[in-house]
Amino acid sequence: MRDIKNFFVTYAIMFTFWISLSLRFDLLHIFSGIIGSFLVAYFSHDLLIKRGIKFSFRRLYLSILYLFYLAYSILLANIDVAYRVIHPKMPIDPQVIKFKTKLTSDIGKTALANSITLTPGTITVDVRGDTFYVHALSSKSVEDFLKGSMRRRLIEIFEGE
């Protein structure tokens, strides 16, 4: 019974996502969305909804706030990278940093790795257990990242009650 519920929830999320991205309501696009969402839900409904993740309005609220925080971080990082590329001396100081995280869930670690990679100037190179390896374009990127604001927010979402 739980798999059927997970399937339908995944299907609804995928179809809503399809409609919000396509914004086309003709028969071809609606039918493609129905078929595509069905296939994605059929093959991955057990991946999207895990038993260990509990829904709460607080987590939903924090997740929405995090998306705005991430968008702001991406904007600032874009400006910083553009400055470094345009600057005549190209003040670039590439380095790989290693740090440990308190995130224990796979989805929390994945969210952190993807957030790092989405932010220009940094990319997640490897994750082994609770240790992350991140390539950074400059020491400023490293300093900003080591402050831990991104990690604290994700810990609050995925590890907090």
C-alpha positions as CSV (number, residue, x, y, z in Angstrom):
1,M,0.0,0.0,0.0
2,R,2.9,2.4,0.9
3,D,4.5,1.8,-2.6
4,I,1.3,2.8,-4.3
5,K,1.0,6.0,-2.2
6,N,4.7,6.8,-3.0
7,F,4.0,6.2,-6.6
8,F,1.1,8.5,-6.8
9,V,2.8,11.2,-4.8
10,T,5.9,11.0,-7.0
11,Y,3.6,11.0,-10.1
12,A,1.8,14.2,-8.9
13,I,5.1,15.9,-8.1
14,M,6.6,15.0,-11.5
15,F,3.5,16.0,-13.5
16,T,3.2,19.3,-11.6
17,F,6.9,19.9,-12.3
18,W,6.4,19.1,-16.0
19,I,3.4,21.5,-16.3
20,S,5.3,24.3,-14.4
21,L,8.3,24.0,-16.7
22,S,6.5,23.5,-20.1
23,L,3.5,25.9,-19.5
24,R,1.9,24.5,-22.6
25,F,-1.6,23.0,-22.3
26,D,-2.1,21.5,-25.7
27,L,-2.9,17.8,-26.1
28,L,0.7,16.8,-27.1
29,H,2.4,18.4,-24.1
30,I,-0.2,17.2,-21.6
31,F,0.0,13.7,-23.0
32,S,3.8,13.8,-23.0
33,G,3.7,15.0,-19.4
34,I,1.3,12.2,-18.3
35,I,3.5,9.5,-20.0
36,G,6.8,10.9,-18.9
37,S,5.7,11.5,-15.3
38,F,4.2,8.0,-15.2
39,L,7.5,6.4,-16.3
40,V,9.6,8.5,-13.9
41,A,7.3,7.7,-11.0
42,Y,7.2,4.0,-11.9
43,F,11.0,3.6,-12.0
44,S,11.9,6.0,-9.1
45,H,9.0,6.3,-6.7
46,D,11.1,4.6,-4.0
47,L,14.0,7.1,-4.5
48,L,12.0,10.3,-4.0
49,I,10.1,9.4,-0.9
50,K,12.0,7.6,1.8
51,R,10.7,6.2,5.0
52,G,13.2,8.1,7.2
53,I,12.1,11.6,6.1
54,K,9.3,13.0,8.1
55,F,7.1,15.8,6.6
56,S,6.6,18.9,8.7
57,F,5.5,22.4,7.8
58,R,8.6,23.7,9.6
59,R,10.9,21.7,7.2
60,L,8.9,22.9,4.2
61,Y,9.2,26.5,5.4
62,L,12.9,26.1,6.0
63,S,13.4,24.4,2.6
64,I,11.7,27.3,0.8
65,L,13.8,29.8,2.7
66,Y,16.9,27.7,1.8
67,L,16.0,27.9,-1.9
68,F,16.0,31.7,-1.6
69,Y,19.3,31.7,0.3
70,L,20.8,29.4,-2.4
71,A,19.6,31.6,-5.2
72,Y,21.2,34.6,-3.4
73,S,24.4,32.7,-2.9
74,I,24.5,31.7,-6.6
75,L,24.0,35.3,-7.6
76,L,26.8,36.6,-5.4
77,A,29.1,33.8,-6.5
78,N,28.4,34.6,-10.2
79,I,29.3,38.2,-9.6
80,D,32.5,37.2,-7.8
81,V,33.6,34.7,-10.6
82,A,32.8,37.2,-13.3
83,Y,34.9,39.8,-11.5
84,R,37.8,37.4,-11.3
85,V,37.6,36.4,-14.9
86,I,37.3,40.1,-16.1
87,H,40.0,41.4,-13.8
88,P,43.3,42.0,-15.7
89,K,45.3,40.0,-13.1
90,M,42.7,37.2,-12.7
91,P,43.0,36.9,-8.9
92,I,42.4,33.1,-8.9
93,D,43.8,30.9,-6.2
94,P,42.4,27.4,-6.9
95,Q,42.5,24.9,-4.0
96,V,40.8,21.7,-2.8
97,I,39.4,21.8,0.8
98,K,38.4,18.9,2.9
99,F,35.8,19.2,5.6
100,K,33.5,17.0,7.7
101,T,29.8,17.5,7.9
102,K,27.3,16.7,10.6
103,L,24.7,15.7,8.0
104,T,23.9,12.0,8.3
105,S,21.2,11.4,5.8
106,D,22.0,10.7,2.2
107,I,19.5,13.3,1.0
108,G,21.1,15.9,3.2
109,K,24.5,15.1,1.9
110,T,23.3,15.2,-1.7
111,A,21.6,18.5,-1.1
112,L,24.9,19.9,0.3
113,A,27.0,18.5,-2.6
114,N,24.6,19.8,-5.2
115,S,24.4,23.2,-3.5
116,I,28.1,23.5,-3.5
117,T,28.4,22.5,-7.2
118,L,25.5,24.9,-8.2
119,T,27.4,27.8,-6.6
120,P,29.9,29.1,-9.2
121,G,33.5,29.0,-8.2
122,T,33.1,25.8,-6.1
123,I,32.5,22.1,-7.1
124,T,32.1,19.0,-5.0
125,V,34.8,16.6,-6.1
126,D,34.2,13.7,-3.8
127,V,32.1,12.7,-0.8
128,R,33.3,9.8,1.4
129,G,31.1,9.2,4.4
130,D,30.9,12.5,6.2
131,T,34.0,14.0,4.5
132,F,33.6,16.3,1.5
133,Y,36.3,17.3,-0.9
134,V,35.5,20.7,-2.6
135,H,37.5,22.5,-5.3
136,A,37.3,26.3,-4.9
137,L,38.4,28.9,-7.4
138,S,39.6,31.4,-4.8
139,S,40.5,31.7,-1.1
140,K,37.5,34.0,-0.7
141,S,35.2,31.2,-1.9
142,V,36.9,29.0,0.8
143,E,36.4,31.6,3.5
144,D,32.8,32.1,2.6
145,F,32.1,28.4,2.5
146,L,34.0,27.6,5.8
147,K,31.7,30.0,7.6
148,G,29.2,27.1,7.4
149,S,26.0,29.0,6.7
150,M,24.9,26.6,4.0
151,R,25.7,23.5,6.1
152,R,23.9,24.9,9.2
153,R,20.8,25.6,7.2
154,L,20.8,22.1,5.7
155,I,21.4,20.5,9.0
156,E,18.4,22.3,10.4
157,I,16.3,21.1,7.5
158,F,17.4,17.4,7.4
159,E,18.6,16.6,10.8
160,G,16.5,18.9,13.0
161,E,13.1,18.1,14.4
